[in-house]
Amino acid sequence: MMTMSMYAASVPVFRQILGSLAAILEKAESHADLKKIDHDALLQARLFPDMFPLLRQVQLATDFAKGAAARLAGIEVPRYDDVERDFAGLQARLARTLAFLDSVEREAIDGGAAREVTVGTGANQRQFAGLPYLLHYALPQFYFHATTAYDILRHNGVDIGKRDFIGNV
């Protein structure tokens, strides 16, 4: 029976989709410029009024990627102030997250399958072992926010498709 490493199931997946988000955001910015659309119209776009806008979806995707890698490795989760207000800020956040992912040691993440992981605070606090945390919490959350960011842009006319989301495999 073949086993898959925790690292292989996390960091390369996060890198692939965050890289795709960076490329999609470039296309969105070019689309807005070409169509003379205020960038904020896209950055603040939502699929539904009770959902977060594009800007926050990208922030949350990066939060789940860096948080999962750090928690699985047993290191402190980097704290990002959510100060991004434009495409350049989101690109910088994506680049910073990718650089953080590159800095996390493979062996530390691979050792995280049974590591106790706690997320949330107070009544919303949840505890997991590392593997269930990754498979049933962190990855679904990450994909939800990355997909929602893609969907917002697609809904708003940015010429992107599934290959843009999947990126270079």
N, CA, C and O of each residue as an XYZ file, in Angstrom:
676
protein
N       0.843     -1.184      0.000
C       0.000      0.000      0.000
C       0.889      1.249      0.000
O       1.840      1.357      0.774
N       0.557      2.169     -0.875
C       1.317      3.408     -0.969
C       0.732      4.448     -0.012
O      -0.485      4.606      0.084
N       1.600      5.140      0.677
C       1.125      6.225      1.535
C       1.517      7.553      0.904
O       2.532      7.653      0.214
N       0.705      8.559      1.149
C       1.000      9.890      0.648
C       1.446     10.743      1.823
O       0.906     10.641      2.924
N       2.418     11.566      1.577
C       2.914     12.411      2.662
C       1.961     13.577      2.908
O       1.245     14.015      2.007
N       1.967     14.063      4.128
C       1.180     15.239      4.491
C       1.633     16.445      3.671
O       0.820     17.269      3.252
N       2.930     16.530      3.452
C       3.466     17.637      2.660
C       2.892     17.585      1.238
O       2.407     18.592      0.723
N       2.950     16.410      0.611
C       2.475     16.272     -0.769
C       0.993     16.593     -0.898
O       0.544     17.070     -1.940
N       0.239     16.332      0.154
C      -1.198     16.593      0.130
C      -1.543     18.038      0.456
O      -2.709     18.423      0.373
N      -0.560     18.840      0.822
C      -0.863     20.205      1.250
C      -0.101     21.259      0.456
O      -0.698     21.937     -0.381
N       1.173     21.413      0.689
C       1.920     22.545      0.135
C       1.867     22.609     -1.395
O       1.585     23.683     -1.926
N       2.119     21.524     -2.131
C       2.024     21.641     -3.593
C       0.611     22.021     -4.066
O       0.455     22.737     -5.055
N      -0.401     21.540     -3.361
C      -1.787     21.883     -3.697
C      -2.017     23.379     -3.470
O      -2.565     24.065     -4.333
N      -1.599     23.876     -2.315
C      -1.747     25.305     -2.030
C      -0.979     26.138     -3.052
O      -1.491     27.142     -3.547
N       0.242     25.724     -3.367
C       1.070     26.482     -4.326
C       0.398     26.538     -5.700
O       0.369     27.588     -6.341
N      -0.132     25.419     -6.137
C      -0.776     25.355     -7.452
C      -1.945     26.331     -7.536
O      -2.025     27.119     -8.478
N      -2.839     26.286     -6.574
C      -4.045     27.100     -6.642
C      -3.744     28.566     -6.339
O      -4.350     29.447     -6.949
N      -2.832     28.849     -5.420
C      -2.471     30.247     -5.167
C      -1.779     30.847     -6.392
O      -1.987     32.019     -6.705
N      -0.963     30.058     -7.082
C      -0.367     30.532     -8.328
C      -1.429     30.822     -9.373
O      -1.336     31.804    -10.110
N      -2.435     29.968     -9.435
C      -3.551     30.198    -10.354
C      -4.308     31.467     -9.981
O      -4.682     32.250    -10.854
N      -4.535     31.669     -8.686
C      -5.216     32.894     -8.254
C      -4.431     34.128     -8.667
O      -5.022     35.118     -9.098
N      -3.121     34.088     -8.545
C      -2.298     35.224     -8.959
C      -2.497     35.500    -10.451
O      -2.655     36.654    -10.850
N      -2.490     34.462    -11.268
C      -2.680     34.631    -12.718
C      -4.090     35.128    -13.031
O      -4.270     35.978    -13.903
N      -5.083     34.603    -12.325
C      -6.467     35.031    -12.527
C      -6.645     36.500    -12.150
O      -7.348     37.244    -12.834
N      -6.009     36.908    -11.065
C      -6.103     38.316    -10.655
C      -5.438     39.232    -11.678
O      -5.907     40.348    -11.903
N      -4.351     38.775    -12.300
C      -3.735     39.562    -13.380
C      -4.714     39.743    -14.528
O      -4.851     40.840    -15.070
N      -5.395     38.662    -14.898
C      -6.390     38.749    -15.967
C      -7.540     39.672    -15.565
O      -8.059     40.419    -16.394
N      -7.934     39.619    -14.304
C      -9.024     40.477    -13.831
C      -8.634     41.947    -13.900
O      -9.429     42.785    -14.324
N      -7.424     42.255    -13.489
C      -6.963     43.642    -13.539
C      -6.885     44.127    -14.985
O      -7.302     45.247    -15.280
N      -6.364     43.310    -15.878
C      -6.306     43.676    -17.301
C      -7.700     43.856    -17.878
O      -7.940     44.785    -18.649
N      -8.620     42.973    -17.512
C     -10.015     43.055    -17.957
C     -10.624     44.381    -17.513
O     -11.260     45.077    -18.305
N     -10.425     44.722    -16.248
C     -10.981     45.973    -15.727
C     -10.400     47.176    -16.470
O     -11.126     48.108    -16.816
N      -9.097     47.150    -16.711
C      -8.459     48.255    -17.429
C      -8.995     48.356    -18.861
O      -9.331     49.446    -19.324
N      -9.074     47.237    -19.549
C      -9.541     47.219    -20.931
C     -10.985     47.711    -21.044
O     -11.321     48.459    -21.962
N     -11.820     47.294    -20.121
C     -13.248     47.646    -20.155
C     -13.555     48.943    -19.404
O     -14.709     49.358    -19.300
N     -12.490     49.576    -18.880
C     -12.633     50.822    -18.112
C     -13.594     50.645    -16.921
O     -14.473     51.469    -16.668
N     -13.379     49.525    -16.205
C     -14.159     49.205    -15.004
C     -13.317     49.588    -13.803
O     -12.137     49.247    -13.732
N     -13.911     50.287    -12.870
C     -13.218     50.637    -11.626
C     -12.777     49.339    -10.949
O     -13.577     48.420    -10.776
N     -11.511     49.272    -10.572
C     -10.987     48.056     -9.937
C     -11.811     47.659     -8.721
O     -12.016     46.471     -8.470
N     -12.282     48.639     -7.969
C     -13.079     48.324     -6.778
C     -14.378     47.598     -7.120
O     -14.907     46.853     -6.295
N     -14.889     47.810     -8.321
C     -16.106     47.100     -8.713
C     -15.861     45.592     -8.699
O     -16.747     44.825     -8.325
N     -14.666     45.165     -9.104
C     -14.337     43.740     -9.051
C     -13.879     43.326     -7.661
O     -14.294     42.282     -7.158
N     -13.035     44.127     -7.042
C     -12.484     43.761     -5.728
C     -13.560     43.654     -4.661
O     -13.425     42.881     -3.712
N     -14.625     44.425     -4.812
C     -15.713     44.401     -3.830
C     -16.913     43.580     -4.297
O     -17.936     43.542     -3.613
N     -16.801     42.926     -5.449
C     -17.902     42.120     -5.982
C     -18.123     40.887     -5.112
O     -17.185     40.303     -4.571
N     -19.388     40.514     -4.998
C     -19.812     39.347     -4.217
C     -20.742     38.497     -5.068
O     -21.361     38.993     -6.009
N     -20.837     37.231     -4.739
C     -21.820     36.386     -5.406
C     -23.213     36.596     -4.830
O     -24.212     36.426     -5.529
N     -23.276     36.960     -3.570
C     -24.549     37.196     -2.889
C     -24.269     38.161     -1.744
O     -23.170     38.146     -1.190
N     -25.229     38.994     -1.378
C     -24.956     40.026     -0.369
C     -24.394     39.530      0.962
O     -23.670     40.271      1.628
N     -24.707     38.301      1.366
C     -24.195     37.826      2.662
C     -22.847     37.108      2.547
O     -22.368     36.519      3.516
N     -22.241     37.159      1.362
C     -20.934     36.534      1.157
C     -19.848     37.600      1.131
O     -20.115     38.769      0.854
N     -18.621     37.181      1.422
C     -17.493     38.103      1.370
C     -17.183     38.502     -0.070
O     -17.447     37.736     -0.996
N     -16.623     39.699     -0.261
C     -16.221     40.132     -1.603
C     -14.929     39.444     -2.049
O     -14.261     38.772     -1.263
N     -14.596     39.628     -3.314
C     -13.397     39.043     -3.903
C     -12.162     39.289     -3.046
O     -11.413     38.355     -2.761
N     -11.947     40.502     -2.643
C     -10.766     40.854     -1.852
C     -10.632     39.938     -0.637
O      -9.559     39.390     -0.382
N     -11.709     39.777      0.103
C     -11.680     38.955      1.321
C     -11.546     37.478      0.992
O     -10.915     36.737      1.746
N     -12.127     37.032     -0.120
C     -11.999     35.619     -0.507
C     -10.538     35.262     -0.737
O     -10.086     34.195     -0.323
N      -9.793     36.154     -1.399
C      -8.372     35.894     -1.643
C      -7.603     35.913     -0.329
O      -6.733     35.072     -0.104
N      -7.920     36.869      0.538
C      -7.262     36.916      1.845
C      -7.494     35.614      2.606
O      -6.566     35.063      3.197
N      -8.720     35.130      2.592
C      -9.037     33.902      3.326
C      -8.366     32.680      2.708
O      -7.924     31.790      3.435
N      -8.283     32.619      1.394
C      -7.575     31.495      0.761
C      -6.123     31.462      1.227
O      -5.596     30.396      1.542
N      -5.475     32.625      1.271
C      -4.087     32.658      1.745
C      -4.012     32.297      3.223
O      -3.079     31.618      3.651
N      -4.990     32.746      4.005
C      -5.001     32.424      5.435
C      -5.076     30.920      5.669
O      -4.365     30.389      6.522
N      -5.930     30.233      4.918
C      -6.053     28.787      5.113
C      -4.812     28.057      4.633
O      -4.425     27.058      5.239
N      -4.177     28.516      3.572
C      -2.953     27.867      3.091
C      -1.821     28.014      4.101
O      -1.204     27.020      4.483
N      -1.543     29.228      4.535
C      -0.430     29.438      5.470
C      -0.755     28.839      6.829
O       0.127     28.302      7.499
N      -2.019     28.928      7.239
C      -2.415     28.372      8.532
C      -2.273     26.865      8.574
O      -1.784     26.309      9.557
N      -2.696     26.208      7.517
C      -2.593     24.751      7.479
C      -1.134     24.309      7.492
O      -0.759     23.418      8.254
N      -0.318     24.926      6.658
C       1.099     24.539      6.612
C       1.758     24.745      7.967
O       2.493     23.877      8.438
N       1.506     25.874      8.592
C       2.122     26.167      9.888
C       1.630     25.208     10.969
O       2.434     24.660     11.723
N       0.323     25.004     11.049
C      -0.222     24.128     12.090
C       0.273     22.697     11.925
O       0.616     22.036     12.905
N       0.309     22.221     10.689
C       0.782     20.858     10.463
C       2.259     20.719     10.795
O       2.699     19.658     11.238
N       3.024     21.781     10.585
C       4.463     21.758     10.887
C       4.745     22.034     12.355
O       5.880     21.877     12.804
N       3.732     22.443     13.110
C       3.931     22.743     14.525
C       4.659     24.054     14.760
O       5.358     24.207     15.762
N       4.498     25.008     13.840
C       5.128     26.319     13.996
C       4.041     27.401     14.073
O       2.871     27.154     13.782
N       4.456     28.572     14.462
C       3.510     29.678     14.608
C       2.944     30.084     13.250
O       3.666     30.184     12.258
N       1.641     30.314     13.235
C       0.978     30.769     12.013
C       1.332     32.240     11.797
O       1.122     33.059     12.692
N       1.867     32.589     10.617
C       2.163     34.000     10.363
C       0.885     34.831     10.391
O      -0.148     34.426      9.857
N       0.968     35.967     11.005
C      -0.196     36.853     11.083
C      -0.081     37.904      9.987
O       0.935     38.590      9.872
N      -1.119     38.019      9.195
C      -1.189     39.052      8.161
C      -2.292     40.030      8.565
O      -3.411     39.624      8.877
N      -1.968     41.297      8.556
C      -3.007     42.308      8.717
C      -3.722     42.405      7.377
O      -3.079     42.485      6.330
N      -5.013     42.400      7.407
C      -5.794     42.412      6.164
C      -5.914     43.837      5.642
O      -6.973     44.459      5.730
N      -4.804     44.347      5.094
C      -4.736     45.739      4.661
C      -4.792     45.894      3.137
O      -4.764     47.017      2.633
N      -4.869     44.804      2.413
C      -4.871     44.874      0.957
C      -6.149     45.574      0.484
O      -7.248     45.298      0.966
N      -5.969     46.487     -0.476
C      -7.120     47.230     -0.997
C      -7.136     47.288     -2.518
O      -8.019     47.905     -3.114
N      -6.142     46.635     -3.150
C      -6.056     46.690     -4.607
C      -5.425     45.397     -5.120
O      -5.009     44.538     -4.343
N      -5.366     45.280     -6.438
C      -4.788     44.072     -7.041
C      -3.328     43.907     -6.649
O      -2.885     42.790     -6.380
N      -2.581     44.987     -6.613
C      -1.161     44.900     -6.250
C      -1.001     44.364     -4.828
O      -0.115     43.549     -4.569
N      -1.840     44.809     -3.921
C      -1.783     44.317     -2.548
C      -2.099     42.836     -2.461
O      -1.457     42.104     -1.708
N      -3.090     42.391     -3.230
C      -3.421     40.963     -3.236
C      -2.284     40.139     -3.839
O      -1.981     39.047     -3.357
N      -1.662     40.657     -4.883
C      -0.530     39.943     -5.482
C       0.617     39.832     -4.483
O       1.267     38.790     -4.393
N       0.865     40.898     -3.737
C       1.931     40.864     -2.725
C       1.594     39.844     -1.641
O       2.477     39.127     -1.170
N       0.336     39.773     -1.246
C      -0.075     38.805     -0.224
C       0.098     37.379     -0.735
O       0.573     36.507     -0.008
N      -0.285     37.146     -1.975
C      -0.103     35.815     -2.562
C       1.379     35.456     -2.613
O       1.755     34.334     -2.275
N       2.218     36.393     -3.030
C       3.664     36.141     -3.106
C       4.238     35.865     -1.717
O       5.079     34.981     -1.558
N       3.792     36.605     -0.726
C       4.279     36.396      0.651
C       3.849     35.020      1.155
O       4.615     34.345      1.844
N       2.643     34.606      0.821
C       2.152     33.288      1.241
C       2.938     32.184      0.554
O       3.311     31.199      1.191
N       3.192     32.339     -0.740
C       3.982     31.340     -1.461
C       5.394     31.248     -0.889
O       5.942     30.153     -0.760
N       5.980     32.383     -0.549
C       7.320     32.373      0.060
C       7.288     31.677      1.418
O       8.205     30.928      1.753
N       6.246     31.918      2.195
C       6.130     31.222      3.485
C       6.022     29.717      3.261
O       6.703     28.943      3.933
N       5.178     29.296      2.328
C       5.028     27.866      2.061
C       6.366     27.238      1.676
O       6.663     26.109      2.067
N       7.159     27.966      0.919
C       8.482     27.465      0.527
C       9.428     27.339      1.718
O      10.382     26.563      1.675
N       9.166     28.097      2.778
C      10.068     28.090      3.934
C       9.762     26.975      4.940
O      10.580     26.680      5.811
N       8.598     26.367      4.818
C       8.199     25.341      5.785
C       8.847     24.017      5.407
O       8.786     23.590      4.254
N       9.458     23.384      6.375
C      10.183     22.148      6.109
C       9.238     20.978      5.853
O       8.291     20.728      6.598
N       9.535     20.284      4.779
C       8.744     19.113      4.388
C       8.620     18.119      5.550
O       7.533     17.613      5.826
N       9.729     17.848      6.220
C       9.732     16.860      7.305
C       8.817     17.285      8.448
O       8.173     16.442      9.072
N       8.757     18.570      8.721
C       7.900     19.051      9.804
C       6.428     18.818      9.471
O       5.652     18.397     10.328
N       6.050     19.093      8.230
C       4.658     18.860      7.818
C       4.364     17.369      7.773
O       3.303     16.933      8.220
N       5.288     16.588      7.242
C       5.072     15.141      7.194
C       4.899     14.549      8.587
O       4.228     13.530      8.745
N       5.488     15.167      9.582
C       5.330     14.708     10.961
C       4.049     15.178     11.615
O       3.814     14.896     12.790
N       3.211     15.894     10.871
C       2.023     16.503     11.463
C       0.742     15.712     11.382
O      -0.302     16.220     11.792
N       0.764     14.488     10.872
C      -0.474     13.720     10.692
C      -1.227     13.500     11.996
O      -2.457     13.549     12.019
N      -0.507     13.261     13.070
C      -1.151     13.012     14.359
C      -1.073     14.218     15.297
O      -1.604     14.185     16.407
N      -0.408     15.278     14.841
C      -0.253     16.479     15.675
C      -1.621     17.060     16.020
O      -2.505     17.138     15.167
N      -1.784     17.462     17.260
C      -3.026     18.099     17.701
C      -3.098     19.507     17.111
O      -2.168     20.298     17.266
N      -4.201     19.813     16.438
C      -4.411     21.116     15.822
C      -5.661     21.739     16.412
O      -6.717     21.107     16.465
N      -5.538     22.981     16.856
C      -6.676     23.722     17.394
C      -6.918     24.935     16.523
O      -5.987     25.676     16.207
N      -8.159     25.139     16.136
C      -8.544     26.309     15.356
C      -9.723     26.990     16.043
O     -10.481     26.354     16.774
N      -9.865     28.290     15.799
C     -10.964     29.043     16.384
C     -10.712     29.396     17.834
O      -9.706     29.008     18.428
N     -11.644     30.136     18.381
C     -11.558     30.547     19.777
C     -12.917     30.407     20.439
O     -13.953     30.356     19.776
N     -12.886     30.347     21.741
C     -14.127     30.308     22.523
C     -15.031     29.164     22.129
O     -14.582     28.030     21.965
N     -16.323     29.471     21.976
C     -17.314     28.457     21.629
C     -17.079     27.890     20.232
O     -17.581     26.811     19.920
N     -16.329     28.591     19.388
C     -16.055     28.133     18.025
C     -14.756     27.348     17.904
O     -14.330     27.014     16.799
N     -14.124     27.052     19.042
C     -12.853     26.333     19.012
C     -13.093     24.866     18.661
O     -14.007     24.221     19.174
N     -12.232     24.361     17.763
C     -12.308     22.959     17.342
C     -10.923     22.358     17.397
O      -9.927     23.037     17.147
N     -10.866     21.076     17.727
C      -9.593     20.370     17.776
C      -9.635     19.182     16.824
O     -10.651     18.503     16.676
N      -8.501     18.962     16.193
C      -8.362     17.877     15.225
C      -6.996     17.239     15.393
O      -6.076     17.849     15.938
N      -6.872     16.017     14.925
C      -5.552     15.471     14.634
C      -5.180     16.027     13.261
O      -6.062     16.406     12.489
N      -3.892     16.080     12.951
C      -3.417     16.734     11.744
C      -4.038     16.258     10.445
O      -4.450     17.078      9.625
N      -4.114     14.946     10.237
C      -4.648     14.436      8.975
C      -6.118     14.809      8.777
O      -6.462     15.336      7.719
N      -7.002     14.558      9.751
C      -8.394     15.001      9.568
C      -8.514     16.526      9.422
O      -9.368     17.015      8.682
N      -7.660     17.267     10.125
C      -7.670     18.724      9.987
C      -7.404     19.105      8.532
O      -8.127     19.921      7.960
N      -6.373     18.518      7.938
C      -6.034     18.854      6.563
C      -7.147     18.443      5.603
O      -7.608     19.252      4.799
N      -7.574     17.191      5.689
C      -8.505     16.645      4.699
C      -9.933     17.137      4.853
O     -10.634     17.304      3.855
N     -10.376     17.373      6.071
C     -11.786     17.670      6.298
C     -12.073     19.099      6.722
O     -13.235     19.489      6.839
N     -11.030     19.883      6.953
C     -11.238     21.274      7.356
C     -10.413     22.239      6.496
O     -10.986     23.075      5.798
N      -9.110     22.139      6.535
C      -8.257     23.131      5.870
C      -8.407     23.109      4.348
O      -8.619     24.159      3.742
N      -8.302     21.950      3.726
C      -8.428     21.894      2.269
C      -9.815     22.318      1.786
O      -9.901     23.104      0.842
N     -10.909     21.833      2.393
C     -12.219     22.311      1.943
C     -12.394     23.829      2.111
O     -12.966     24.487      1.242
N     -11.907     24.377      3.220
C     -12.001     25.828      3.421
C     -11.188     26.565      2.359
O     -11.665     27.530      1.761
N      -9.965     26.110      2.130
C      -9.089     26.723      1.132
C      -9.758     26.711     -0.243
O      -9.844     27.743     -0.909
N     -10.230     25.538     -0.661
C     -10.860     25.435     -1.976
C     -12.136     26.269     -2.067
O     -12.418     26.847     -3.117
N     -12.902     26.340     -0.997
C     -14.122     27.144     -1.013
C     -13.795     28.595     -1.352
O     -14.420     29.179     -2.238
N     -12.826     29.179     -0.659
C     -12.510     30.593     -0.871
C     -11.822     30.829     -2.213
O     -12.093     31.834     -2.870
N     -10.944     29.930     -2.629
C     -10.296     30.076     -3.939
C     -11.325     29.955     -5.062
O     -11.298     30.726     -6.021
N     -12.218     28.999     -4.942
C     -13.257     28.803     -5.952
C     -14.216     29.983     -5.989
O     -14.623     30.421     -7.065
N     -14.573     30.493     -4.830
C     -15.478     31.639     -4.786
C     -14.828     32.863     -5.429
O     -15.504     33.618     -6.127
N     -13.532     33.071     -5.208
C     -12.826     34.170     -5.870
C     -12.905     33.996     -7.390
O     -13.204     34.947     -8.112
N     -12.637     32.791     -7.868
C     -12.742     32.495     -9.294
C     -14.160     32.778     -9.794
O     -14.346     33.433    -10.819
N     -15.152     32.280     -9.063
C     -16.549     32.429     -9.481
C     -16.971     33.897     -9.561
O     -17.695     34.286    -10.477
N     -16.528     34.700     -8.617
C     -16.855     36.132     -8.637
C     -16.328     36.765     -9.928
O     -17.038     37.520    -10.593
N     -15.088     36.454    -10.270
C     -14.499     37.054    -11.467
C     -15.159     36.530    -12.737
O     -15.418     37.295    -13.666
N     -15.426     35.249    -12.780
C     -16.096     34.661    -13.955
C     -17.481     35.270    -14.120
O     -17.890     35.609    -15.230
N     -18.197     35.407    -13.015
C     -19.544     35.997    -13.036
C     -19.510     37.441    -13.532
O     -20.469     37.925    -14.133
N     -18.397     38.117    -13.274
C     -18.262     39.522    -13.671
C     -17.583     39.697    -15.028
O     -17.110     40.787    -15.349
N     -17.535     38.638    -15.818
C     -17.121     38.749    -17.202
C     -15.648     38.591    -17.488
O     -15.229     38.763    -18.633
N     -14.842     38.268    -16.488
C     -13.426     38.046    -16.754
C     -13.301     36.737    -17.531
O     -13.879     35.719    -17.148
N     -12.544     36.773    -18.622
C     -12.410     35.634    -19.524
C     -11.453     34.595    -18.933
O     -10.274     34.547    -19.282
N     -11.982     33.773    -18.039
C     -11.218     32.710    -17.397
C     -12.030     31.429    -17.467
O     -13.254     31.458    -17.597
N     -11.342     30.322    -17.379
C     -12.006     29.028    -17.417
C     -11.347     28.055    -16.451
O     -10.490     28.430    -15.651
N     -11.761     26.810    -16.543
C     -11.267     25.789    -15.609
C      -9.750     25.658    -15.671
O      -9.109     25.463    -14.638
N      -9.171     25.760    -16.850
C      -7.706     25.654    -16.957
C      -7.004     26.775    -16.181
O      -5.928     26.574    -15.617
N      -7.629     27.954    -16.163
C      -7.055     29.051    -15.389
C      -7.079     28.720    -13.897
O      -6.128     29.022    -13.175
N      -8.149     28.109    -13.445
C      -8.262     27.745    -12.030
C      -7.283     26.645    -11.656
O      -6.613     26.725    -10.626
N      -7.201     25.628    -12.487
C      -6.330     24.497    -12.189
C      -4.864     24.889    -12.329
O      -4.018     24.424    -11.565
N      -4.563     25.742    -13.302
C      -3.186     26.211    -13.466
C      -2.286     25.172    -14.095
O      -2.745     24.244    -14.761
N      -1.005     25.345    -13.872
C      -0.008     24.441    -14.451
C       0.149     23.205    -13.583
O       0.587     23.287    -12.436
N      -0.210     22.076    -14.138
C      -0.102     20.813    -13.395
C       1.025     19.996    -13.983
O       1.297     18.891    -13.513
